[in-house]
Amino acid sequence: MNILLVSATQFEIEPTLKFLNKLNGNILNGNVIYHLNTGVGAVATNYHLTKFLVQNKIDFAINVGVAGAITPMENGTVVNVITDAFYELGAEDNDNFIPLNEMGILTQNDVPLTNDYIEVNPPFPVLQQIEILQKACGITVNKVHGNAQSILKLQEYISNRNNPLPFVESMEGAAFVYVCYKEDVPCLQLRSISNKVEPRNRNNWQMELAIKNLNKKLIDILNVL
């Protein structure tokens, strides 16, 4: 089958690309592996991923990247993000917020935005390497949180979701899930925790550890597909 690896940046997936470059034509176990570097953010991801899927037949897509942990998790933890949401997509009503799906303007053509989150198209390979990963929920933001006041609002949002799974934030996840849903492509979103969502402190980030663990898990999965 044709497998697409999607990352926002090159460095997040560099160890896997080095592994694939040693193969004959990026073919592993009979599967052809493609890589798409979309650039950072939901807009870039929407554009480049849609363009790629229109031009290429893809059987399975995997989004790969680092994330911030909203719910406490150790840096380097790799999670399987099974739902994602466009955080703060909607309207302010004085002190209240109205999510897009509650504004009364969406139609059937807007599915899956008619819910307050998007479920990941389940990957059709049922693999132990995927099943053993910690499941998580994602939110996708245009501005990563690094301010105490905005983090309090975020934590209130998470609390109102009443979901026992841990939450992570990224800048691309929901866009990836949305496009795969619309194009009917089974997908998987792998995220590795690089930092806690807290007032911005780069000294607490462990990007190298997150990328190392992320790519190890990704290569493990590719080896058994």
C-alpha positions in Angstrom: 0.0 0.0 0.0 0.9 3.7 -0.3 1.7 5.2 3.1 2.1 9.0 3.6 4.0 10.5 6.5 3.0 14.1 7.2 5.1 16.4 9.3 5.1 20.2 9.8 8.9 20.4 9.9 11.7 18.3 8.6 13.5 18.0 11.9 10.6 16.4 13.6 10.8 13.4 11.3 14.5 13.5 10.3 15.5 10.2 12.0 12.8 8.3 10.1 13.8 10.0 6.8 17.4 8.8 7.3 16.1 5.3 7.9 14.0 5.4 4.7 16.8 6.8 2.6 18.7 3.6 3.1 15.9 1.6 1.5 15.5 0.9 -2.2 13.1 3.6 -3.4 11.5 4.1 0.0 9.8 0.7 -0.2 9.4 -1.2 3.0 7.7 -4.6 3.3 6.2 -3.9 -0.1 4.8 -0.6 1.0 5.7 2.7 -0.7 6.5 5.4 1.8 5.9 9.0 0.9 6.8 12.1 3.0 5.0 15.4 3.0 6.5 18.4 4.8 3.6 20.9 5.1 5.1 23.7 7.0 3.8 25.0 10.4 0.1 25.6 11.1 -3.4 24.5 10.1 -3.6 26.6 7.0 -0.4 25.3 5.5 -1.4 21.7 6.5 -4.8 22.0 4.9 -3.5 23.3 1.6 -0.5 21.0 1.1 -2.1 17.8 2.4 -5.3 18.3 0.3 -3.2 19.0 -2.8 -1.1 15.9 -2.2 -4.1 13.6 -1.7 -5.9 14.9 -4.8 -2.8 14.1 -6.9 -1.8 10.8 -5.2 -3.5 7.6 -4.1 -2.8 7.1 -0.4 -4.0 4.2 1.6 -2.8 5.2 5.0 -1.6 8.6 6.4 0.4 9.2 9.6 0.8 12.6 11.1 4.0 12.9 13.1 5.1 15.7 15.4 5.8 17.1 18.8 3.1 18.4 21.1 2.6 20.3 24.4 1.0 18.4 27.2 -2.0 20.1 28.7 -2.6 17.2 31.0 0.5 16.3 33.0 2.7 13.7 31.1 6.4 13.1 31.0 8.4 14.7 28.2 9.1 12.1 25.6 5.8 10.3 26.0 4.4 9.2 22.6 0.7 9.3 22.3 -2.0 8.3 19.8 -4.2 11.3 19.3 -7.7 9.8 18.6 -9.7 13.1 18.5 -8.7 16.6 17.7 -10.4 20.0 17.7 -10.0 23.5 16.3 -9.7 25.3 19.6 -11.5 28.6 19.8 -13.1 28.2 16.4 -16.4 30.1 16.9 -17.5 33.5 18.2 -17.3 35.5 21.4 -20.6 36.6 23.0 -19.4 39.1 25.6 -17.9 36.9 28.3 -19.1 33.7 26.8 -17.8 31.6 23.9 -20.0 30.0 21.2 -18.3 27.0 19.4 -18.8 26.9 15.7 -21.0 23.8 15.9 -23.4 25.7 18.1 -23.8 28.8 16.0 -26.5 27.4 13.8 -24.7 28.2 10.5 -23.3 24.8 9.6 -24.8 22.4 7.1 -24.3 18.7 6.3 -21.5 19.7 4.0 -19.6 21.0 7.0 -19.3 17.6 8.7 -17.2 16.8 10.7 -17.1 20.4 12.0 -20.7 20.0 13.1 -19.3 18.3 16.2 -17.0 20.1 18.7 -14.2 17.6 17.9 -13.1 15.4 15.0 -12.5 11.7 15.5 -9.5 10.3 13.7 -10.3 8.0 10.9 -9.2 4.7 12.5 -6.2 3.1 10.9 -7.2 -0.2 9.3 -4.0 -2.0 10.4 -4.7 -3.2 13.9 -1.2 -3.3 15.3 0.1 -3.9 18.8 2.7 -1.2 18.2 -0.3 1.3 17.9 -2.6 -0.3 20.5 0.0 0.0 23.3 0.4 3.7 22.9 -1.3 6.1 25.4 -4.4 7.5 23.7 -5.0 11.2 23.9 -7.2 14.0 22.7 -5.8 16.9 20.8 -6.6 20.6 20.4 -5.2 22.5 17.5 -4.2 26.2 18.0 -2.9 29.1 16.0 -1.0 30.3 19.0 0.6 27.8 21.4 -0.2 28.6 25.0 2.5 30.2 27.1 0.5 32.7 29.2 -0.9 31.9 32.7 -4.3 33.5 32.0 -4.9 31.8 28.7 -3.8 28.5 30.1 -6.5 28.8 32.8 -9.1 29.3 30.1 -7.7 26.2 28.3 -7.8 24.1 31.5 -11.5 25.2 32.0 -12.2 24.1 28.4 -10.6 20.7 29.1 -12.5 20.3 32.3 -15.8 21.0 30.5 -15.1 18.2 28.0 -15.4 15.6 30.8 -13.0 13.3 29.0 -10.7 11.1 31.1 -8.0 11.0 28.4 -5.0 13.3 28.5 -5.0 16.4 26.3 -2.2 17.7 24.1 -1.9 20.7 21.8 -0.4 21.1 18.4 -0.7 23.6 15.5 -1.6 21.1 12.8 -3.4 18.0 14.2 -7.0 18.9 13.6 -6.2 20.1 10.0 -4.6 16.8 9.2 -7.6 14.8 10.7 -10.1 17.0 8.9 -8.5 16.6 5.5 -8.2 12.8 5.9 -11.8 12.6 7.0 -12.9 14.5 3.9 -10.8 12.5 1.6 -11.7 9.2 3.3 -8.1 8.3 4.1 -7.5 6.1 7.2 -5.0 7.9 9.4 -3.1 8.0 12.6 -1.7 11.0 14.6 1.4 10.3 16.6 2.6 13.0 18.9 5.5 13.1 21.3 5.5 15.4 24.3 8.2 18.0 24.1 7.0 20.3 26.9 4.3 21.0 29.5 1.8 23.7 28.6 2.8 26.3 31.1 4.0 29.9 31.0 6.7 29.8 28.3 10.0 28.4 29.6 12.2 26.8 26.9 14.6 25.5 29.6 11.9 22.9 30.5 11.5 21.7 26.9 13.1 18.4 25.8 12.8 18.5 22.0 15.6 16.0 21.3 14.1 13.4 23.6 10.6 13.9 22.1 11.9 13.5 18.5 14.0 10.5 19.4 11.1 8.6 21.0 8.6 9.7 18.3 10.7 8.4 15.5 11.6 5.2 17.2 7.8 4.4 17.6 7.2 5.5 14.0 9.9 3.2 12.6 8.5 0.3 14.8 5.1 0.8 13.2 6.4 1.1 9.7 8.4 -2.1 10.1 5.3 -4.1 10.8 2.9 -2.6 8.3 
